[in-house]
Amino acid sequence: MPHLASDLNSITHVPIAKIPASGIRAFADKIADIPDLIKLTLGEPDLNTPDHVKQAAIQSIQNNESHYSAQKGTPKLRQAISDYLKRKQNLNYQPDQEIIATVGATEALTATMLALFQPGDQIIVPTPAYALYFPLIKFTKAELITINTAKSNFILTPLALSKTLAKYPHAKAIILNYPTNPTGREYTSEVLAQLATIIKKHQIYIISDEIYSELTYDCAHVSIAQYLPEQTLIINGVSKSHAMTGYRIGYIAGPEELISLIAKMHAFMVTAPSNPAQAAAAEALINGDQDPAQSRQIYQKRRDYIVKSLNKMGLKTITSEGAFYVFSKIPAEYGKNDEAFALDLAHKAKVGGTPGSAFGEGGEGYIRFSYAASEANLHTAMTRIKNFLLKKDEKK
């Protein structure tokens, strides 16, 4: 195995070396080798990609669609995205100028931040929040401004936003994610309208991460772009909605002036997504409205079971309105040391969850469990956690 030449070490101290990996992946890697571990860590659907979507990818390969697509994505996919946003959210985006198909929502976020953020820019993030935001903001040398939502039931309130913008009047962007990873909380249209009224008074972008928009329970998803299209960039994709994480197709929709800048960074990074994956995504958005509906029924049943089970054990858990996560308060004896609890749970109960602190200060003292896992695994995991907690109580 080759090792870096010793005289190259001195020139390899680049900024990214000082940026920690995503807290989600870092903890998952830490416990990955534990035998017989039930992993409720990563947010990846355990369901299969719908057959009609698979066939579209196969047909693309058989049609020898092996050349570069347009850098912003195939015309068919961008039109499908445009039609989908109109159909679902009554939003109007021109497929040629206002939409980019990306290599997953991760690339959409990365290209957006690298294109728009500069050193010293102030970026507002309500926490707990998706862990990827933090290293990306740090890499751009922007300043992270957090709003702890733990005391407001994990929802950003208009009052908290107003106070933050008064304190940081030159903030450049706010990142919203709803339904939220890690809590599963969804924003109502009333709250979004109130937040939009406040944001409209400021020169600030909204990066609206709506990757879980199709996975809501007992409520309909509403995009803040309905209220502020001129200030909003929508990030979305088919990974969660159609169980297509490995296909790596996301998208960005927003004002042409911003999209043209992000498109340059996107082209520098990836040139374009793969043709078969784009064909599959187009099929999912054109003919796959019922696919997420079927998934929602499965996930909602799992959510109800895991929330009820954890609450019975004393791990206080809010009922999420979307995504496929539950966020539970850890036992009082651990204080806010959620990593210690998560490690104990992994080593002694053989159940993997993600420490809440991986999602920022608002997540401290909590643990996230993904219920994108089979019912059998969820039942076994809940039994193991229950027995672990009972044994702890007996030793007191």
C-alpha positions as CSV (number, residue, x, y, z in Angstrom):
1,M,0.0,0.0,0.0
2,P,1.4,3.4,-1.0
3,H,1.9,6.1,1.7
4,L,2.2,9.8,0.9
5,A,5.8,10.9,0.4
6,S,7.1,12.4,3.6
7,D,8.1,15.7,1.9
8,L,4.5,16.1,0.7
9,N,3.0,16.1,4.2
10,S,3.9,19.8,4.7
11,I,1.9,20.9,1.6
12,T,-1.2,18.7,2.3
13,H,-2.6,20.9,5.2
14,V,-5.6,22.0,3.2
15,P,-8.7,23.6,4.8
16,I,-10.9,20.5,4.3
17,A,-8.6,18.4,6.5
18,K,-9.8,20.5,9.5
19,I,-13.4,20.0,8.8
20,P,-15.0,17.0,10.5
21,A,-17.0,14.5,8.6
22,S,-20.8,14.5,8.8
23,G,-21.8,13.6,12.4
24,I,-24.3,11.0,11.0
25,R,-21.8,9.1,9.0
26,A,-19.0,9.5,11.6
27,F,-21.1,7.8,14.3
28,A,-22.5,5.2,11.9
29,D,-18.9,4.2,11.0
30,K,-17.9,4.1,14.7
31,I,-20.5,1.4,15.5
32,A,-20.5,-0.3,12.1
33,D,-18.5,-3.4,13.1
34,I,-20.6,-4.3,16.2
35,P,-21.9,-7.9,15.5
36,D,-25.7,-8.4,15.2
37,L,-26.3,-4.6,15.3
38,I,-29.7,-3.4,14.1
39,K,-28.9,-0.1,12.4
40,L,-31.5,2.6,12.8
41,T,-28.9,5.2,11.9
42,L,-29.0,6.2,8.2
43,G,-32.0,7.6,6.5
44,E,-32.3,5.3,3.6
45,P,-35.6,3.7,2.5
46,D,-35.6,-0.1,2.8
47,L,-38.4,-0.3,0.2
48,N,-37.6,-1.2,-3.4
49,T,-37.7,1.3,-6.3
50,P,-41.0,0.9,-8.2
51,D,-40.8,-1.4,-11.2
52,H,-42.0,1.1,-13.7
53,V,-39.2,3.4,-12.6
54,K,-36.6,0.6,-13.0
55,Q,-37.9,-0.1,-16.5
56,A,-37.3,3.5,-17.5
57,A,-33.6,3.2,-16.5
58,I,-33.3,-0.1,-18.3
59,Q,-34.9,1.3,-21.5
60,S,-32.5,4.3,-21.4
61,I,-29.5,1.9,-21.3
62,Q,-31.0,-0.2,-24.2
63,N,-31.5,3.0,-26.2
64,N,-27.8,3.6,-25.9
65,E,-28.3,6.9,-24.1
66,S,-24.6,6.9,-23.1
67,H,-23.5,10.4,-24.0
68,Y,-23.4,13.5,-21.9
69,S,-26.8,15.0,-21.2
70,A,-27.4,18.7,-21.1
71,Q,-25.5,20.0,-18.1
72,K,-28.7,21.2,-16.3
73,G,-30.3,17.8,-17.0
74,T,-32.2,16.2,-19.8
75,P,-35.1,18.4,-21.2
76,K,-37.5,15.6,-20.3
77,L,-36.5,15.5,-16.7
78,R,-36.5,19.3,-16.3
79,Q,-39.9,19.4,-17.8
80,A,-41.1,16.7,-15.5
81,I,-39.7,18.6,-12.5
82,S,-41.5,21.8,-13.7
83,D,-44.8,19.9,-14.2
84,Y,-44.4,18.2,-10.8
85,L,-43.9,21.5,-8.9
86,K,-46.9,23.0,-10.7
87,R,-49.1,20.0,-10.0
88,K,-48.1,19.5,-6.4
89,Q,-47.3,23.0,-5.1
90,N,-48.8,25.4,-7.8
91,L,-45.3,26.7,-8.4
92,N,-44.2,28.0,-11.8
93,Y,-40.6,27.3,-12.9
94,Q,-39.3,27.4,-16.5
95,P,-37.5,24.1,-17.2
96,D,-34.8,25.8,-19.3
97,Q,-33.8,28.7,-17.1
98,E,-35.0,27.9,-13.5
99,I,-34.3,24.2,-12.9
100,I,-31.1,22.1,-12.5
101,A,-31.1,18.3,-12.2
102,T,-28.3,17.3,-9.8
103,V,-26.5,14.3,-8.5
104,G,-28.8,13.9,-5.5
105,A,-29.9,16.6,-3.2
106,T,-26.5,16.5,-1.6
107,E,-24.9,17.9,-4.8
108,A,-27.7,20.4,-5.1
109,L,-26.9,21.7,-1.6
110,T,-23.2,21.7,-2.2
111,A,-23.3,23.4,-5.6
112,T,-25.7,26.0,-4.1
113,M,-23.5,26.8,-1.1
114,L,-20.2,26.9,-3.1
115,A,-21.8,29.2,-5.7
116,L,-23.5,31.6,-3.4
117,F,-21.6,31.7,-0.1
118,Q,-18.4,33.7,0.5
119,P,-16.1,34.0,3.5
120,G,-17.8,36.0,6.2
121,D,-21.4,35.5,5.0
122,Q,-23.8,34.8,7.9
123,I,-26.0,31.8,7.3
124,I,-28.9,31.1,9.7
125,V,-29.7,27.4,10.4
126,P,-32.5,26.4,12.9
127,T,-31.2,23.4,14.9
128,P,-31.4,20.4,15.2
129,A,-30.7,20.3,11.4
130,Y,-29.4,17.9,8.8
131,A,-25.7,17.5,9.7
132,L,-24.3,18.1,6.2
133,Y,-25.2,21.8,6.4
134,F,-22.5,22.5,9.0
135,P,-19.4,21.3,7.2
136,L,-20.5,22.8,3.9
137,I,-20.9,26.2,5.6
138,K,-17.6,25.8,7.3
139,F,-15.9,24.9,4.0
140,T,-17.1,28.1,2.4
141,K,-15.8,30.0,5.4
142,A,-19.2,31.5,6.0
143,E,-20.4,32.1,9.6
144,L,-22.9,29.7,11.0
145,I,-25.7,31.4,13.0
146,T,-27.9,28.8,14.8
147,I,-31.4,29.1,16.3
148,N,-32.0,26.4,18.9
149,T,-35.6,25.1,18.4
150,A,-35.6,22.5,21.2
151,K,-37.7,24.7,23.5
152,S,-40.3,25.4,20.8
153,N,-41.1,21.8,20.1
154,F,-38.5,21.8,17.2
155,I,-40.3,24.4,15.1
156,L,-38.7,27.7,14.2
157,T,-41.0,30.4,15.6
158,P,-41.6,33.8,14.0
159,L,-40.5,35.4,17.2
160,A,-37.2,33.5,17.3
161,L,-36.5,34.4,13.6
162,S,-37.3,38.1,14.2
163,K,-34.9,38.3,17.1
164,T,-32.2,36.5,15.1
165,L,-32.6,38.8,12.1
166,A,-32.6,41.9,14.4
167,K,-29.3,40.7,15.8
168,Y,-27.8,39.7,12.4
169,P,-29.4,42.1,10.0
170,H,-26.9,41.3,7.3
171,A,-27.4,37.5,7.2
172,K,-27.3,36.3,3.6
173,A,-29.3,33.1,3.8
174,I,-31.5,30.9,6.0
175,I,-31.6,27.1,5.5
176,L,-35.0,25.5,6.2
177,N,-35.6,21.8,6.1
178,Y,-39.1,20.4,6.4
179,P,-40.3,17.8,7.1
180,T,-37.2,18.0,9.2
181,N,-34.3,15.7,9.5
182,P,-33.8,14.6,12.4
183,T,-37.1,15.4,14.1
184,G,-39.7,14.7,11.4
185,R,-41.5,18.0,12.3
186,E,-43.4,19.6,9.4
187,Y,-44.2,23.3,9.1
188,T,-47.9,24.3,8.7
189,S,-48.9,26.8,6.0
190,E,-49.8,29.3,8.8
191,V,-46.3,29.2,10.3
192,L,-44.6,29.3,6.8
193,A,-46.7,32.4,5.9
194,Q,-45.6,34.1,9.2
195,L,-42.0,33.3,8.6
196,A,-42.3,34.5,5.0
197,T,-43.7,37.8,6.1
198,I,-40.6,38.4,8.3
199,I,-38.1,37.2,5.7
200,K,-39.6,39.4,3.0
201,K,-38.5,42.5,4.9
202,H,-34.8,41.4,4.6
203,Q,-32.3,40.9,1.8
204,I,-31.9,37.2,2.4
205,Y,-32.1,33.9,0.5
206,I,-34.1,30.9,1.6
207,I,-32.6,27.5,0.8
208,S,-35.6,25.3,1.3
209,D,-34.6,21.7,1.6
210,E,-37.8,19.7,0.9
211,I,-36.4,16.3,0.2
212,Y,-39.0,14.6,2.4
213,S,-41.9,16.6,1.0
214,E,-43.7,13.5,-0.3
215,L,-43.5,11.7,3.1
216,T,-45.9,13.6,5.3
217,Y,-48.6,12.0,7.5
218,D,-52.1,13.5,8.2
219,C,-51.0,16.8,6.6
220,A,-50.1,18.2,3.2
221,H,-46.7,19.6,2.5
222,V,-46.5,23.3,1.6
223,S,-43.4,25.0,0.2
224,I,-42.4,28.4,1.5
225,A,-41.8,29.2,-2.2
226,Q,-45.6,29.6,-2.5
227,Y,-45.1,32.8,-0.4
228,L,-41.6,34.0,-1.5
229,P,-40.7,32.5,-4.8
230,E,-38.4,35.5,-5.6
231,Q,-36.2,34.7,-2.5
232,T,-36.4,30.9,-2.4
233,L,-34.3,28.1,-3.8
234,I,-36.0,24.7,-3.6
235,I,-33.9,21.6,-3.0
236,N,-35.6,18.3,-3.7
237,G,-35.2,15.0,-5.4
238,V,-36.5,11.4,-5.8
239,S,-34.2,9.6,-3.3
240,K,-36.7,9.5,-0.4
241,S,-40.0,9.7,-2.2
242,H,-39.4,6.8,-4.6
243,A,-36.7,4.8,-2.7
244,M,-34.1,5.9,-5.2
245,T,-31.1,6.9,-3.0
246,G,-28.6,5.0,-5.2
247,Y,-29.9,6.7,-8.4
248,R,-28.6,10.0,-7.1
249,I,-31.0,12.4,-8.7
250,G,-32.0,15.7,-7.0
251,Y,-32.9,19.1,-8.3
252,I,-32.8,22.8,-7.6
253,A,-35.6,25.3,-8.6
254,G,-35.5,29.0,-8.2
255,P,-35.0,32.4,-9.8
256,E,-33.0,32.4,-13.0
257,E,-30.5,34.9,-11.6
258,L,-29.5,32.4,-8.9
259,I,-29.9,29.3,-11.0
260,S,-27.5,30.6,-13.6
261,L,-24.8,31.0,-11.0
262,I,-25.4,27.6,-9.4
263,A,-25.5,25.9,-12.8
264,K,-21.8,27.0,-13.3
265,M,-20.7,25.3,-10.1
266,H,-22.8,22.3,-10.9
267,A,-21.1,22.0,-14.3
268,F,-17.7,22.3,-12.7
269,M,-18.5,19.6,-10.1
270,V,-20.2,16.9,-12.1
271,T,-20.8,18.0,-15.7
272,A,-24.2,16.3,-15.7
273,P,-26.1,13.4,-14.0
274,S,-26.2,10.0,-15.7
275,N,-28.8,9.4,-18.4
276,P,-30.4,6.2,-17.1
277,A,-30.9,7.8,-13.6
278,Q,-32.5,10.9,-15.2
279,A,-34.8,8.7,-17.3
280,A,-35.8,6.9,-14.1
281,A,-36.4,10.1,-12.2
282,A,-38.5,11.5,-15.0
283,E,-40.7,8.4,-15.0
284,A,-41.0,8.7,-11.2
285,L,-42.2,12.3,-11.4
286,I,-44.4,11.9,-14.5
287,N,-46.2,8.6,-13.6
288,G,-45.2,7.9,-10.0
289,D,-47.6,10.0,-7.9
290,Q,-49.1,6.9,-6.3
291,D,-45.7,5.4,-5.3
292,P,-45.1,7.7,-2.3
293,A,-48.7,7.3,-1.2
294,Q,-48.1,3.6,-0.8
295,S,-44.8,4.2,1.0
296,R,-46.5,6.7,3.4
297,Q,-48.9,4.0,4.6
298,I,-46.0,1.7,5.5
299,Y,-43.9,4.4,7.2
300,Q,-46.9,5.8,9.1
301,K,-47.6,2.3,10.6
302,R,-43.9,2.0,11.6
303,R,-43.9,5.6,13.1
304,D,-46.9,4.9,15.2
305,Y,-45.4,1.7,16.5
306,I,-42.0,3.1,17.4
307,V,-43.3,6.3,18.9
308,K,-45.7,4.3,21.2
309,S,-43.0,1.8,22.1
310,L,-40.4,4.5,23.0
311,N,-42.8,6.6,25.0
312,K,-43.8,3.5,27.0
313,M,-40.1,3.0,27.9
314,G,-39.8,6.5,29.1
315,L,-37.9,7.8,26.1
316,K,-40.1,10.8,25.5
317,T,-40.7,11.0,21.7
318,I,-42.7,13.6,19.8
319,T,-44.9,12.2,17.0
320,S,-43.3,13.3,13.7
321,E,-45.5,14.6,10.9
322,G,-43.1,13.6,8.2
323,A,-39.9,11.9,7.0
324,F,-39.0,8.6,8.6
325,Y,-37.3,9.6,11.9
326,V,-38.2,9.8,15.5
327,F,-36.3,12.0,17.9
328,S,-36.3,10.8,21.5
329,K,-35.1,12.4,24.8
330,I,-32.3,10.3,26.3
331,P,-32.5,9.0,29.9
332,A,-32.0,11.7,32.5
333,E,-28.9,9.9,34.0
334,Y,-27.0,10.7,30.8
335,G,-27.7,14.4,31.0
336,K,-27.0,15.8,27.6
337,N,-24.4,13.2,26.7
338,D,-26.3,11.7,23.8
339,E,-23.2,10.0,22.3
340,A,-22.6,8.1,25.5
341,F,-26.2,6.8,25.5
342,A,-26.0,6.0,21.8
343,L,-22.7,4.1,22.3
344,D,-24.2,2.1,25.3
345,L,-27.3,1.3,23.2
346,A,-25.1,0.1,20.3
347,H,-22.7,-2.0,22.3
348,K,-25.1,-3.4,25.0
349,A,-28.5,-3.5,23.2
350,K,-27.2,-4.0,19.7
351,V,-29.3,-1.1,18.4
352,G,-27.8,1.8,16.4
353,G,-29.2,5.3,16.7
354,T,-27.7,8.7,15.9
355,P,-26.7,11.1,18.8
356,G,-28.8,14.2,18.6
357,S,-25.7,16.4,19.0
358,A,-24.7,15.4,15.4
359,F,-27.5,17.8,14.3
360,G,-26.4,20.8,16.2
361,E,-27.0,22.3,19.6
362,G,-30.8,22.0,19.4
363,G,-30.3,18.2,19.3
364,E,-28.2,17.8,22.4
365,G,-29.7,15.3,24.8
366,Y,-31.7,13.4,22.2
367,I,-31.2,10.4,19.9
368,R,-32.6,9.9,16.4
369,F,-33.9,6.6,15.2
370,S,-34.7,5.9,11.5
371,Y,-37.8,3.7,10.9
372,A,-36.8,3.2,7.3
373,A,-36.2,-0.4,8.4
374,S,-38.3,-3.6,8.3
375,E,-41.1,-4.1,10.8
376,A,-39.2,-7.2,12.0
377,N,-36.1,-5.2,12.7
378,L,-38.1,-2.5,14.4
379,H,-39.8,-4.9,16.7
380,T,-36.6,-6.6,17.6
381,A,-34.9,-3.2,18.2
382,M,-37.7,-2.0,20.5
383,T,-37.5,-5.2,22.5
384,R,-33.7,-4.9,22.8
385,I,-34.0,-1.2,24.0
386,K,-36.7,-2.1,26.5
387,N,-34.5,-4.9,28.0
388,F,-31.5,-2.7,28.1
389,L,-33.3,0.0,30.0
390,L,-34.9,-2.6,32.4
391,K,-31.4,-4.0,33.2
392,K,-30.1,-0.5,33.9
393,D,-33.0,0.2,36.3
394,E,-32.4,-3.1,38.1
395,K,-28.8,-2.1,38.8
396,K,-29.7,1.2,40.3
